């Protein structure tokens, strides 16, 4: 038996509570962040709901939403 990576939808008639969606991540210019691939960096620009531009010292990267590998320090 294999497990599926697809999340099951919540039925309205189910006696169990619907799973809570994770809160959206918001970043501000100047915040220190860490990325799983690029390491430590500082936010230089924010495109609301679209992407974040981060300076990692040796390179600048545009990280699009969802920000799964990016977190605030």
Secondary structure, DSSP 8 states (H G I E B T S, - for coil): ----SS-----TT-SS------------TT-EEEETTTEEEEEEEEETTTEEEEE-SS-EEEEESS-TTEEE-
